[in-house]
Amino acid sequence: MLLLAGLAAPFAAPATALAALHTPLKEPPPFVRPLGRWSILVRKLEVVQDGTANVDVDVPLQFKSTIDVSTPLVRYWRMCSRNAGQGSLCIPVTEFPLTSPLAVGAWTDVPITITLPPSARPAQTRLSPLYANTIRTAGYSISCQMYDPDTGRRATFAFVVTVLERARA
């Protein structure tokens, strides 16, 4: 009987049932708000990897903070599956502190250098003679994050590194 009364209460007295609901906060807590905005200075990030040696890629990233941060931390990574084989690129979570603090509204350079191993080249498939001038490519999405250890706020960004088997003409 008590169960029936509990199920019928919202229909019998909807105002009472709605009054018992908690209204959401109008402003999210500070640690949920983003730390700032990322920017990459090139439209396409392309690198030639012929498979003979490691290639270092300097990624031109910038960050504009919404609050002052005294000790900012930068992280970047690329996850891959357990069965990563030929043509894969795995980057473990790499963390380093920035040398200078972040000021509100100022763009700050964030130097990230990614090393592409020879295995990160595009897959070598057999092409028809009709497509002899085709350049094989492989795209790798890499994630990066700016983190403030004092407030717990963070901002995440992802960019794509396109690996070419040879230079474009």
DSSP file (Angstrom, degrees, kcal/mol; ACC not computed):
  #  RESIDUE AA STRUCTURE BP1 BP2  ACC     N-H-->O    O-->H-N    N-H-->O    O-->H-N    TCO  KAPPA ALPHA  PHI   PSI    X-CA   Y-CA   Z-CA
    1    1 A M     >        0   0    0      0, 0.0     4,-1.8     0, 0.0     5,-0.1   0.000 360.0 360.0 360.0 -41.6    0.0    0.0    0.0
    2    2 A L  H  >  +     0   0    0      1,-0.2     4,-1.9     2,-0.2     5,-0.1   0.865 360.0  54.3 -64.9 -35.9    2.9    2.3    0.9
    3    3 A L  H  > S+     0   0    0      1,-0.2     4,-1.9     2,-0.2    -1,-0.2   0.902 107.0  50.1 -65.4 -41.4    4.5    1.5   -2.4
    4    4 A L  H  > S+     0   0    0      1,-0.2     4,-1.8     2,-0.2    -1,-0.2   0.881 109.4  51.4 -64.0 -38.3    1.4    2.5   -4.4
    5    5 A A  H  X S+     0   0    0     -4,-1.8     4,-1.1     1,-0.2    -1,-0.2   0.879 109.3  50.8 -67.2 -37.4    1.1    5.8   -2.5
    6    6 A G  H  < S+     0   0    0     -4,-1.9    -2,-0.2     1,-0.2    -1,-0.2   0.860 112.4  46.0 -68.3 -35.9    4.8    6.6   -3.3
    7    7 A L  H  < S+     0   0    0     -4,-1.9     4,-0.3     1,-0.2    -1,-0.2   0.807 114.7  47.3 -75.2 -29.8    4.3    5.9   -7.0
    8    8 A A  H >X S+     0   0    0     -4,-1.8     4,-2.3    -5,-0.2     3,-0.5   0.634  90.0  85.2 -86.5 -14.5    1.0    7.9   -7.2
    9    9 A A  H 3X S+     0   0    0     -4,-1.1     4,-2.7     1,-0.2     8,-0.2   0.884  85.5  52.6 -59.8 -43.6    2.4   10.9   -5.3
   10   10 A P  H 34 S+     0   0    0      0, 0.0    -1,-0.2     0, 0.0     7,-0.1   0.836 115.1  42.8 -63.6 -28.6    4.0   12.7   -8.4
   11   11 A F  H <4 S+     0   0    0     -3,-0.5    -2,-0.2    -4,-0.3    -3,-0.1   0.836 116.8  45.7 -83.4 -33.7    0.7   12.4  -10.3
   12   12 A A  H  < S+     0   0    0     -4,-2.3    -3,-0.2     1,-0.2    -1,-0.1   0.878 132.2  16.5 -77.2 -38.4   -1.5   13.4   -7.4
   13   13 A A     X  +     0   0    0     -4,-2.7     4,-1.7    -5,-0.2     3,-0.4  -0.646  67.3 167.9-135.9  77.6    0.6   16.4   -6.2
   14   14 A P  H  > S+     0   0    0      0, 0.0     4,-2.5     0, 0.0     5,-0.2   0.826  76.8  58.1 -64.4 -31.4    3.0   17.4   -9.0
   15   15 A A  H  > S+     0   0    0      1,-0.2     4,-1.8     2,-0.2     5,-0.1   0.897 107.0  47.6 -65.8 -38.7    4.0   20.7   -7.3
   16   16 A T  H  > S+     0   0    0     -3,-0.4     4,-1.1     2,-0.2    -1,-0.2   0.895 112.2  49.7 -67.7 -39.9    5.1   18.9   -4.2
   17   17 A A  H  X S+     0   0    0     -4,-1.7     4,-0.5    -8,-0.2     3,-0.3   0.901 112.2  47.5 -67.3 -40.3    7.1   16.4   -6.3
   18   18 A L  H >< S+     0   0    0     -4,-2.5     3,-0.8     1,-0.2    -1,-0.2   0.841 106.8  57.6 -69.3 -32.7    8.8   19.2   -8.3
   19   19 A A  H 3< S+     0   0    0     -4,-1.8    -1,-0.2     1,-0.2    -2,-0.2   0.792 100.6  58.3 -67.9 -26.5    9.6   21.2   -5.2
   20   20 A A  H 3< S+     0   0    0     -4,-1.1    -1,-0.2    -3,-0.3    -2,-0.2   0.698  87.2  95.2 -76.6 -18.4   11.6   18.2   -3.8
   21   21 A L  S << S-     0   0    0     -3,-0.8     2,-0.4    -4,-0.5    -3,-0.0  -0.487  78.8-123.7 -73.4 142.1   13.9   18.2   -6.9
   22   22 A H        -     0   0    0     -2,-0.2    -2,-0.1     1,-0.0    -1,-0.1  -0.704  20.7-129.2 -85.8 134.9   17.2   20.0   -6.5
   23   23 A T        -     0   0    0     -2,-0.4     3,-0.1     1,-0.1    -1,-0.0  -0.612  29.9-108.1 -80.9 143.2   17.9   22.7   -9.0
   24   24 A P        -     0   0    0      0, 0.0    -1,-0.1     0, 0.0     2,-0.1  -0.296  40.5 -91.9 -68.7 155.9   21.2   22.5  -10.7
   25   25 A L        -     0   0    0      1,-0.1     0, 0.0     2,-0.0     0, 0.0  -0.394  25.9-139.8 -65.1 143.2   23.9   25.0   -9.8
   26   26 A K  S    S+     0   0    0      1,-0.2    -1,-0.1    -3,-0.1     0, 0.0   0.796  90.1  39.1 -75.5 -27.4   23.9   28.1  -12.1
   27   27 A E  S    S-     0   0    0      0, 0.0    -1,-0.2     0, 0.0    -2,-0.0  -0.985  88.0-123.6-125.9 130.0   27.7   28.2  -12.2
   28   28 A P        -     0   0    0      0, 0.0     5,-0.1     0, 0.0    -2,-0.0  -0.287  40.6 -90.3 -67.7 157.2   29.9   25.1  -12.4
   29   29 A P    >>  -     0   0    0      0, 0.0     3,-1.7     0, 0.0     4,-0.9  -0.280  41.5-107.1 -63.5 156.1   32.6   24.6   -9.8
   30   30 A P  G >4 S+     0   0    0      0, 0.0     3,-0.5     0, 0.0   121,-0.1   0.822 115.5  58.8 -58.4 -35.9   36.0   26.1  -10.6
   31   31 A F  G 34 S+     0   0    0      1,-0.2   123,-0.3   122,-0.1     4,-0.1   0.673 103.1  55.0 -71.4 -13.2   37.8   22.8  -11.3
   32   32 A V  G <4 S+     0   0    0     -3,-1.7    -1,-0.2   121,-0.1     3,-0.1   0.753  87.1  93.3 -87.2 -26.9   35.3   22.0  -14.1
   33   33 A R  S << S-     0   0    0     -4,-0.9   121,-0.4    -3,-0.5     0, 0.0  -0.383  89.1-100.8 -66.8 143.3   35.8   25.3  -16.0
   34   34 A P        -     0   0    0      0, 0.0   121,-0.2     0, 0.0    -1,-0.1  -0.297  19.3-136.5 -66.4 151.0   38.5   25.1  -18.8
   35   35 A L        -     0   0    0    119,-0.9    31,-2.8   111,-0.2    32,-0.6   0.778  65.4 -63.6 -78.0 -28.6   41.9   26.5  -18.0
   36   36 A G  E     -A   65   0A   0     29,-0.3     2,-0.4   118,-0.2    29,-0.2  -0.956  61.4 -59.4 172.5-155.6   42.3   28.2  -21.4
   37   37 A R  E     -A   64   0A   0     27,-2.5    27,-2.6    -2,-0.3     2,-0.2  -0.972  33.3-146.2-129.2 134.6   42.5   27.9  -25.1
   38   38 A W  E     -A   63   0A   0     -2,-0.4     2,-0.3    25,-0.2    25,-0.2  -0.595  15.6-175.8 -92.1 157.5   45.0   26.0  -27.3
   39   39 A S  E     -A   62   0A   0     23,-2.0    23,-2.7    -2,-0.2     2,-0.4  -0.977  15.5-151.6-150.8 142.7   46.1   27.0  -30.8
   40   40 A I  E     -A   61   0A   0     -2,-0.3    21,-0.2    21,-0.2    19,-0.0  -0.961  12.2-146.5-115.5 137.3   48.4   25.4  -33.4
   41   41 A L  S    S+     0   0    0     19,-2.4     2,-0.4    -2,-0.4    20,-0.1   0.497  76.2  63.1 -87.0  -4.4   50.2   27.8  -35.7
   42   42 A V        -     0   0    0     18,-0.2     3,-0.2     1,-0.1    -2,-0.1  -0.924  67.4-145.3-120.7 148.0   50.2   25.6  -38.9
   43   43 A R  S    S+     0   0    0     -2,-0.4     2,-0.4     1,-0.3    -1,-0.1   0.912  91.6  23.3 -75.5 -42.6   47.2   24.5  -40.9
   44   44 A K        -     0   0    0      2,-0.1     2,-0.9   117,-0.0    -1,-0.3  -0.992  66.4-155.4-126.7 130.0   48.7   21.1  -41.8
   45   45 A L  E     +d  161   0B   0    115,-0.5   117,-2.9    -2,-0.4     2,-0.4  -0.849  28.6 170.9-104.5  96.1   51.5   19.4  -39.9
   46   46 A E  E     -d  162   0B   0     -2,-0.9     2,-0.3   115,-0.2   117,-0.2  -0.886  10.3-179.6-114.3 140.1   53.1   17.1  -42.5
   47   47 A V  E     -d  163   0B   0    115,-2.5   117,-3.3    -2,-0.4     2,-0.6  -0.990  24.4-130.7-136.9 141.3   56.3   15.1  -42.0
   48   48 A V  E     +d  164   0B   0     -2,-0.3     2,-0.5   115,-0.2   117,-0.2  -0.843  25.1 178.0 -94.4 124.3   58.2   12.8  -44.4
   49   49 A Q        +     0   0    0    115,-2.6     5,-0.1    -2,-0.6    -2,-0.0  -0.942   9.0 176.7-126.6 107.6   59.2    9.5  -42.9
   50   50 A D        -     0   0    0     -2,-0.5    -1,-0.1     3,-0.1   115,-0.1   0.509  51.3-110.4 -90.5  -4.1   61.0    7.1  -45.3
   51   51 A G  S    S+     0   0    0      2,-0.3     3,-0.1    66,-0.1    -2,-0.0   0.582  92.3 101.1  91.7  10.4   61.6    4.4  -42.7
   52   52 A T  S    S-     0   0    0      1,-0.3     2,-0.3    65,-0.1    -3,-0.0   0.796  88.0  -5.5 -97.5 -31.7   65.3    4.7  -42.4
   53   53 A A  S    S-     0   0    0     64,-0.1    -2,-0.3    65,-0.1    -1,-0.3  -0.949  83.6 -73.1-153.6 169.2   65.7    6.7  -39.1
   54   54 A N        -     0   0    0     -2,-0.3     2,-0.4    -3,-0.1    61,-0.0  -0.383  41.5-150.9 -65.7 147.2   63.8    8.5  -36.4
   55   55 A V  E     - B   0 116A   0     61,-2.2    61,-3.5    -2,-0.1     2,-0.4  -0.992   4.1-144.5-123.9 126.8   62.3   11.9  -37.3
   56   56 A D  E     - B   0 115A   0     -2,-0.4     2,-0.5    59,-0.2    59,-0.2  -0.774  12.3-160.9 -91.4 132.7   61.8   14.7  -34.8
   57   57 A V  E     - B   0 114A   0     57,-3.2    57,-2.7    -2,-0.4     2,-0.7  -0.961   6.3-153.0-116.1 119.8   58.7   16.9  -35.2
   58   58 A D  E     - B   0 113A   0     -2,-0.5    55,-0.2    55,-0.2    -2,-0.0  -0.838  14.2-152.4 -90.4 117.6   58.5   20.3  -33.5
   59   59 A V  E     - B   0 112A   0     53,-2.9     2,-1.7    -2,-0.7    53,-0.9  -0.815   7.0-142.1 -95.7 119.2   54.9   21.1  -33.0
   60   60 A P  E     + B   0 111A   0      0, 0.0   -19,-2.4     0, 0.0     2,-0.3  -0.561  38.3 162.0 -83.5  81.8   54.2   24.9  -32.9
   61   61 A L  E     -AB  40 110A   0     -2,-1.7    49,-2.5    49,-0.8     2,-0.3  -0.714  18.6-170.4-100.5 150.7   51.5   25.0  -30.1
   62   62 A Q  E     -AB  39 109A   0    -23,-2.7   -23,-2.0    -2,-0.3     2,-0.4  -0.957   5.3-156.6-134.0 156.1   50.4   28.1  -28.1
   63   63 A F  E     -AB  38 108A   0     45,-2.2    45,-2.4    -2,-0.3     2,-0.5  -0.999   5.2-161.5-137.5 136.0   48.2   28.4  -25.1
   64   64 A K  E     -AB  37 107A   0    -27,-2.6   -27,-2.5    -2,-0.4    43,-0.2  -0.966  20.5-148.0-118.2 114.8   46.1   31.3  -23.8
   65   65 A S  E     -Ac  36 104A   0     41,-0.7    40,-2.5    38,-0.6   -29,-0.3  -0.484  15.7-155.1 -86.5 150.2   45.2   31.0  -20.1
   66   66 A T  S    S+     0   0    0    -31,-2.8     2,-0.3    38,-0.2   -30,-0.2   0.539  84.5  30.8 -96.9 -10.5   42.0   32.3  -18.5
   67   67 A I  S    S-     0   0    0    -32,-0.6     2,-0.4    36,-0.1    38,-0.1  -0.935  96.1 -91.5-137.8 162.9   43.6   32.5  -15.0
   68   68 A D        -     0   0    0     -2,-0.3     2,-0.5    35,-0.1    35,-0.2  -0.629  41.5-168.1 -75.1 131.5   47.1   33.1  -13.7
   69   69 A V  B     -H  102   0C   0     33,-2.1    33,-2.4    -2,-0.4    -4,-0.0  -0.985  13.9-171.7-125.7 122.6   49.0   29.8  -13.3
   70   70 A S  S    S+     0   0    0     -2,-0.5    -1,-0.1     1,-0.2    78,-0.0   0.868  84.5  23.1 -83.5 -36.9   52.3   29.8  -11.4
   71   71 A T  S    S-     0   0    0     30,-0.1    -1,-0.2    31,-0.0     2,-0.1  -0.624  78.6-175.6-130.1  74.9   53.3   26.2  -12.1
   72   72 A P        -     0   0    0      0, 0.0    26,-2.1     0, 0.0     2,-0.4  -0.443   9.9-152.7 -74.0 144.2   51.6   24.9  -15.3
   73   73 A L  E     -FE  97 147B   0     74,-2.6    74,-2.7    24,-0.2     2,-0.4  -0.937   2.4-154.5-115.8 139.8   52.1   21.3  -16.4
   74   74 A V  E     -FE  96 146B   0     22,-2.9    22,-2.4    -2,-0.4     2,-0.4  -0.938  12.2-177.2-114.3 135.8   51.9   20.0  -20.0
   75   75 A R  E     +FE  95 145B   0     70,-2.6    70,-2.8    -2,-0.4     2,-0.3  -0.974   3.0 177.1-127.6 145.2   51.1   16.5  -20.9
   76   76 A Y  E     +FE  94 144B   0     18,-1.8    18,-2.6    -2,-0.4     2,-0.3  -0.993   9.7 152.4-145.3 152.8   50.9   14.8  -24.3
   77   77 A W  E     - E   0 143B   0     66,-2.4    66,-2.4    -2,-0.3     2,-0.3  -0.980  30.9-147.2-164.2 165.1   50.2   11.3  -25.4
   78   78 A R  E     -F   91   0B   0     13,-2.3    13,-2.2    -2,-0.3     2,-0.2  -0.882  23.0-148.9-144.6 115.6   48.9    8.9  -28.2
   79   79 A M        +     0   0    0     -2,-0.3     2,-0.3    11,-0.2    10,-0.1  -0.527  18.7 177.9 -82.0 148.6   47.2    5.8  -27.1
   80   80 A C        -     0   0    0     -2,-0.2     4,-0.1     8,-0.1    10,-0.1  -0.950  30.6 -92.8-144.3 167.2   47.3    2.6  -29.2
   81   81 A S    >   -     0   0    0     -2,-0.3     3,-0.9     1,-0.1    -1,-0.0  -0.173  35.3-108.3 -76.8 170.2   46.0   -0.9  -28.9
   82   82 A R  T 3  S+     0   0    0      1,-0.3     2,-0.2     2,-0.0    -1,-0.1   0.818 116.7  59.9 -66.6 -30.8   47.9   -3.9  -27.5
   83   83 A N  T 3  S+     0   0    0      2,-0.0     2,-0.3     0, 0.0    -1,-0.3  -0.128  73.7 157.6 -92.0  38.9   48.3   -5.3  -30.9
   84   84 A A    <   +     0   0    0     -3,-0.9     2,-0.1    -2,-0.2     3,-0.1  -0.485  13.1 151.9 -68.2 124.5   50.2   -2.3  -32.2
   85   85 A G    >   -     0   0    0      1,-0.3     3,-1.3    -2,-0.3    -1,-0.1  -0.190  45.7  -7.0-126.6-142.6   52.3   -3.5  -35.2
   86   86 A Q  T 3  S+     0   0    0      1,-0.3    -1,-0.3    -2,-0.1    34,-0.1  -0.304 126.3  21.2 -60.2 137.8   53.7   -2.0  -38.4
   87   87 A G  T 3  S+     0   0    0     32,-1.4     2,-0.3     1,-0.3    -1,-0.3   0.668  95.5 126.4  79.7  17.2   52.6    1.6  -39.1
   88   88 A S    <   -     0   0    0     -3,-1.3     2,-0.4    31,-0.2    -1,-0.3  -0.746  43.3-159.1-108.2 158.2   51.6    2.4  -35.5
   89   89 A L        -     0   0    0     -2,-0.3     2,-0.5   -10,-0.1    27,-0.0  -0.954   9.4-176.9-136.8 114.2   52.7    5.2  -33.2
   90   90 A C        -     0   0    0     -2,-0.4   -11,-0.2   -10,-0.1    -2,-0.0  -0.953   2.3-178.4-113.6 128.9   52.5    4.9  -29.4
   91   91 A I  E     -F   78   0B   0    -13,-2.2   -13,-2.3    -2,-0.5     3,-0.1  -0.972  20.0-141.2-125.0 114.7   53.4    7.8  -27.2
   92   92 A P  E     -     0   0B   0      0, 0.0     2,-0.3     0, 0.0   -16,-0.1  -0.273  46.1 -73.5 -67.1 162.7   53.2    7.2  -23.4
   93   93 A V  E     -     0   0B   0    -16,-0.1     2,-0.5   -18,-0.1   -16,-0.2  -0.422  56.3-166.7 -61.0 117.8   51.9   10.1  -21.3
   94   94 A T  E     -F   76   0B   0    -18,-2.6   -18,-1.8    -2,-0.3     2,-0.4  -0.943   5.0-172.4-112.7 126.8   54.7   12.5  -21.2
   95   95 A E  E     +F   75   0B   0     -2,-0.5   -20,-0.2   -20,-0.2   -22,-0.0  -0.960  11.7 159.8-125.2 136.2   54.6   15.3  -18.6
   96   96 A F  E     -F   74   0B   0    -22,-2.4   -22,-2.9    -2,-0.4     2,-0.2  -0.990  35.5-115.8-149.7 149.1   56.8   18.4  -18.2
   97   97 A P  E     -F   73   0B   0      0, 0.0   -24,-0.2     0, 0.0     2,-0.2  -0.583  32.0-115.3 -82.9 147.9   56.5   21.8  -16.4
   98   98 A L        -     0   0    0    -26,-2.1    12,-0.1    -2,-0.2     4,-0.1  -0.538  18.8-130.8 -75.5 149.3   56.6   25.0  -18.4
   99   99 A T  S    S+     0   0    0     -2,-0.2    -1,-0.1   -28,-0.1     0, 0.0   0.785  88.6  42.6 -74.7 -26.3   59.5   27.2  -17.7
  100  100 A S  S    S-     0   0    0      1,-0.0    -2,-0.1   -28,-0.0     2,-0.0  -0.894  88.7-108.9-120.8 150.8   57.4   30.3  -17.2
  101  101 A P        -     0   0    0      0, 0.0     2,-0.4     0, 0.0   -31,-0.2  -0.310  36.3-109.9 -70.4 160.8   54.1   30.9  -15.5
  102  102 A L  B     -H   69   0C   0    -33,-2.4   -33,-2.1    -4,-0.1     2,-0.3  -0.779  27.7-156.4 -95.0 135.2   51.0   31.6  -17.5
  103  103 A A    >   -     0   0    0     -2,-0.4     3,-1.4   -35,-0.2   -38,-0.6  -0.822  33.3 -90.5-107.9 150.9   49.4   35.1  -17.4
  104  104 A V  B 3  S-c   65   0A   0     -2,-0.3   -38,-0.2     1,-0.2     3,-0.1  -0.377 106.0  -0.6 -61.6 128.2   45.7   35.8  -18.2
  105  105 A G  T 3  S+     0   0    0    -40,-2.5     2,-0.4     1,-0.2    -1,-0.2   0.418  99.1 120.9  77.7  -0.6   45.1   36.5  -21.9
  106  106 A A    <   -     0   0    0     -3,-1.4   -41,-0.7   -41,-0.2     2,-0.4  -0.830  63.0-126.5-100.4 133.5   48.7   36.2  -23.0
  107  107 A W  E     -B   64   0A   0     -2,-0.4     2,-0.4   -43,-0.2   -43,-0.2  -0.631  28.3-164.8 -76.2 130.4   49.6   33.6  -25.7
  108  108 A T  E     -B   63   0A   0    -45,-2.4   -45,-2.2    -2,-0.4     2,-0.2  -0.962  19.8-121.1-119.9 132.8   52.4   31.4  -24.5
  109  109 A D  E     -B   62   0A   0     -2,-0.4   -47,-0.2   -47,-0.2     0, 0.0  -0.524  21.4-161.2 -70.9 136.5   54.5   29.1  -26.7
  110  110 A V  E     -B   61   0A   0    -49,-2.5   -49,-0.8    -2,-0.2     2,-0.6  -0.908  10.5-149.6-120.6 100.0   54.3   25.4  -25.6
  111  111 A P  E     +B   60   0A   0      0, 0.0     2,-0.4     0, 0.0   -53,-0.0  -0.590  22.6 170.6 -78.9 118.1   57.3   23.5  -27.1
  112  112 A I  E     -B   59   0A   0    -53,-0.9   -53,-2.9    -2,-0.6     2,-0.5  -0.995  12.8-168.3-125.5 128.7   56.5   19.9  -27.9
  113  113 A T  E     -B   58   0A   0     -2,-0.4     2,-0.4   -55,-0.2   -55,-0.2  -0.978   5.6-165.7-118.2 123.9   58.9   17.7  -29.8
  114  114 A I  E     -B   57   0A   0    -57,-2.7   -57,-3.2    -2,-0.5     2,-0.6  -0.915  10.7-145.2-111.1 132.0   57.6   14.3  -31.0
  115  115 A T  E     -B   56   0A   0     -2,-0.4   -59,-0.2   -59,-0.2   -61,-0.0  -0.869   9.7-155.7 -99.0 120.5   59.9   11.6  -32.3
  116  116 A L  E     -B   55   0A   0    -61,-3.5   -61,-2.2    -2,-0.6   -27,-0.1  -0.852  12.7-143.6 -95.0 119.3   58.5    9.4  -35.1
  117  117 A P    >   -     0   0    0      0, 0.0     3,-2.0     0, 0.0     4,-0.1  -0.313  29.2-102.7 -74.3 165.9   60.1    6.0  -35.3
  118  118 A P  G >  S+     0   0    0      0, 0.0     3,-1.1     0, 0.0   -65,-0.1   0.784 120.1  65.1 -59.3 -25.8   60.7    4.3  -38.7
  119  119 A S  G 3  S+     0   0    0      1,-0.2   -32,-1.4   -33,-0.1   -31,-0.2   0.599  84.8  74.9 -73.4  -8.8   57.7    2.1  -38.0
  120  120 A A  G <  S+     0   0    0     -3,-2.0    -1,-0.2   -33,-0.2    43,-0.1   0.388  70.9 113.4 -85.1   5.6   55.4    5.1  -38.1
  121  121 A R  S <  S-     0   0    0     -3,-1.1     3,-0.1     1,-0.1   -71,-0.1  -0.306  81.3 -82.3 -72.5 162.4   55.6    5.4  -41.9
  122  122 A P        -     0   0    0      0, 0.0    -1,-0.1     0, 0.0    16,-0.1  -0.244  57.3 -87.2 -62.5 153.2   52.6    4.8  -44.1
  123  123 A A        -     0   0    0     14,-0.2     2,-1.3   -36,-0.1    42,-0.1  -0.371  37.7-127.9 -62.8 136.6   51.7    1.2  -44.9
  124  124 A Q        +     0   0    0     -3,-0.1     2,-0.2    -2,-0.1    -1,-0.1  -0.703  41.4 167.1 -92.1  89.9   53.5   -0.1  -48.0
  125  125 A T        -     0   0    0     -2,-1.3     2,-0.5     1,-0.0    11,-0.1  -0.661  42.1-100.5 -99.9 159.3   50.7   -1.5  -50.2
  126  126 A R        -     0   0    0     -2,-0.2     2,-0.3     1,-0.0    -1,-0.0  -0.669  40.5-159.5 -82.5 127.2   51.0   -2.4  -53.8
  127  127 A L        -     0   0    0     -2,-0.5     5,-0.0     1,-0.1    -3,-0.0  -0.751  21.3-106.0-107.1 154.3   49.6    0.2  -56.1
  128  128 A S    >   -     0   0    0     -2,-0.3     3,-2.0     1,-0.1    -1,-0.1  -0.422  32.6-114.6 -68.7 149.5   48.5   -0.1  -59.7
  129  129 A P  G >  S+     0   0    0      0, 0.0     3,-1.0     0, 0.0    -1,-0.1   0.725 114.9  69.5 -59.2 -19.7   50.8    1.5  -62.3
  130  130 A L  G 3  S+     0   0    0      1,-0.3     3,-0.2     2,-0.1    -2,-0.0   0.759 101.1  46.0 -68.2 -22.9   48.0    4.0  -63.0
  131  131 A Y  G X   +     0   0    0     -3,-2.0     3,-1.4     1,-0.2    -1,-0.3  -0.221  69.8 132.5-113.0  42.0   48.7    5.5  -59.6
  132  132 A A  T <  S+     0   0    0     -3,-1.0    -1,-0.2     1,-0.3    -2,-0.1   0.787  72.7  51.8 -65.8 -28.2   52.5    5.7  -59.8
  133  133 A N  T 3  S+     0   0    0     -3,-0.2    -1,-0.3    -4,-0.1     2,-0.2   0.346  81.6 122.0 -91.5   6.7   52.5    9.3  -58.5
  134  134 A T    <   -     0   0    0     -3,-1.4     2,-0.6     1,-0.0    -7,-0.1  -0.495  53.5-146.8 -72.3 135.8   50.4    8.6  -55.5
  135  135 A I        -     0   0    0     -2,-0.2     2,-0.2    30,-0.0    -2,-0.1  -0.917  13.6-135.8-104.6 121.8   51.9    9.5  -52.1
  136  136 A R        -     0   0    0     -2,-0.6    29,-1.8   -14,-0.1     2,-0.3  -0.526  27.0-172.2 -76.0 142.7   50.9    7.2  -49.3
  137  137 A T  E     - G   0 164B   0     27,-0.2     2,-0.3    -2,-0.2   -14,-0.2  -0.921  17.2-163.9-133.3 158.7   50.0    9.0  -46.0
  138  138 A A  E     - G   0 163B   0     25,-1.9    25,-3.6    -2,-0.3     2,-0.4  -0.988  12.4-150.6-140.3 135.6   49.2    8.1  -42.5
  139  139 A G  E     - G   0 162B   0     -2,-0.3     2,-0.5    23,-0.2    23,-0.2  -0.911   8.0-168.0-111.6 133.6   47.5   10.4  -39.9
  140  140 A Y  E     - G   0 161B   0     21,-2.4    21,-2.7    -2,-0.4     2,-0.5  -0.978  13.1-145.2-122.8 122.7   48.1   10.2  -36.2
  141  141 A S  E     - G   0 160B   0     -2,-0.5     2,-0.4    19,-0.2    19,-0.2  -0.757  19.1-169.5 -87.0 125.5   46.0   12.0  -33.7
  142  142 A I  E     - G   0 159B   0     17,-3.1    17,-2.4    -2,-0.5     2,-0.3  -0.954   7.6-148.8-119.5 134.4   48.0   13.2  -30.7
  143  143 A S  E     -EG  77 158B   0    -66,-2.4   -66,-2.4    -2,-0.4     2,-0.3  -0.778  14.2-177.6-103.2 145.3   46.4   14.7  -27.6
  144  144 A C  E     -EG  76 157B   0     13,-3.2    13,-2.8    -2,-0.3     2,-0.3  -0.963   4.6-164.4-138.3 158.7   47.9   17.3  -25.3
  145  145 A Q  E     -EG  75 156B   0    -70,-2.8   -70,-2.6    -2,-0.3     2,-0.4  -0.998  14.3-148.4-147.4 136.0   46.7   18.9  -22.0
  146  146 A M  E     -EG  74 155B   0      9,-2.5     9,-2.0    -2,-0.3     2,-0.4  -0.899  27.5-170.8-100.8 135.6   47.6   21.9  -20.0
  147  147 A Y  E     -EG  73 154B   0    -74,-2.7   -74,-2.6    -2,-0.4     7,-0.2  -0.987  22.1-154.1-135.8 136.5   47.0   21.4  -16.2
  148  148 A D     >  -     0   0    0      5,-2.5     4,-2.4    -2,-0.4     5,-0.3  -0.932   7.1-163.9-107.2 109.7   47.1   23.6  -13.2
  149  149 A P  T  4 S+     0   0    0      0, 0.0    -1,-0.1     0, 0.0     5,-0.0   0.741  85.4  57.8 -67.4 -20.7   48.0   21.5  -10.1
  150  150 A D  T  4 S+     0   0    0      1,-0.1   -81,-0.0   -79,-0.1    -2,-0.0   0.920 122.8  18.9 -75.2 -43.7   46.7   24.2   -7.7
  151  151 A T  T  4 S-     0   0    0     -3,-0.2    -1,-0.1     2,-0.1     3,-0.1   0.635  95.3-126.4-102.2 -17.0   43.1   24.5   -9.0
  152  152 A G     <  +     0   0    0     -4,-2.4     2,-0.1     1,-0.3  -117,-0.1   0.513  60.3 143.2  81.9   4.4   42.8   21.2  -10.8
  153  153 A R        +     0   0    0     -5,-0.3    -5,-2.5  -119,-0.1     2,-0.3  -0.480  23.9 176.5 -78.9 150.7   41.6   23.0  -14.0
  154  154 A R  E     - G   0 147B   0   -121,-0.4  -119,-0.9  -123,-0.3     2,-0.4  -0.972  23.7-152.5-149.6 161.0   42.8   21.7  -17.3
  155  155 A A  E     - G   0 146B   0     -9,-2.0    -9,-2.5    -2,-0.3     2,-0.3  -0.987  16.1-157.4-139.4 129.0   42.4   22.2  -21.1
  156  156 A T  E     + G   0 145B   0     -2,-0.4     2,-0.3   -11,-0.2   -11,-0.2  -0.818  11.7 177.5-112.1 146.9   42.7   19.4  -23.6
  157  157 A F  E     - G   0 144B   0    -13,-2.8   -13,-3.2    -2,-0.3     2,-0.4  -0.988  11.2-158.0-145.6 147.6   43.6   19.7  -27.3
  158  158 A A  E     + G   0 143B   0     -2,-0.3     2,-0.3   -15,-0.2   -15,-0.2  -0.989  11.8 177.7-130.0 141.4   44.2   17.2  -30.2
  159  159 A F  E     - G   0 142B   0    -17,-2.4   -17,-3.1    -2,-0.4     2,-0.5  -0.922  24.1-122.1-137.1 163.4   46.0   17.6  -33.4
  160  160 A V  E     - G   0 141B   0     -2,-0.3     2,-0.6   -19,-0.2  -115,-0.5  -0.920  11.2-158.7-114.1 129.9   46.9   15.4  -36.4
  161  161 A V  E     -dG  45 140B   0    -21,-2.7   -21,-2.4    -2,-0.5     2,-0.6  -0.939  14.7-152.2-102.5 120.1   50.4   14.7  -37.6
  162  162 A T  E     -dG  46 139B   0   -117,-2.9  -115,-2.5    -2,-0.6     2,-0.5  -0.840   6.0-155.7 -96.5 124.5   50.3   13.5  -41.2
  163  163 A V  E     -dG  47 138B   0    -25,-3.6   -25,-1.9    -2,-0.6     2,-0.3  -0.880   8.1-161.9-103.3 126.4   53.2   11.2  -42.2
  164  164 A L  E     -dG  48 137B   0   -117,-3.3  -115,-2.6    -2,-0.5   -27,-0.2  -0.780  22.0-140.1-105.7 149.3   54.2   11.1  -45.9
  165  165 A E  S    S-     0   0    0    -29,-1.8     2,-0.3    -2,-0.3    -1,-0.1   0.777  89.3  -0.9 -78.2 -25.3   56.2    8.3  -47.6
  166  166 A R  S    S-     0   0    0    -30,-0.3    -1,-0.2  -119,-0.1  -117,-0.1  -0.968  93.0 -77.7-154.5 165.5   58.0   11.0  -49.7
  167  167 A A        -     0   0    0     -2,-0.3     2,-0.2    -3,-0.1    -2,-0.0  -0.304  48.5-109.6 -68.0 148.1   57.9   14.7  -50.1
  168  168 A R              0   0    0      1,-0.1    -1,-0.1   -33,-0.0    -4,-0.0  -0.493 360.0 360.0 -73.6 147.3   55.2   16.3  -52.2
  169  169 A A              0   0    0     -2,-0.2    -1,-0.1     0, 0.0    -2,-0.1   0.477 360.0 360.0 -77.7 360.0   56.3   17.7  -55.5
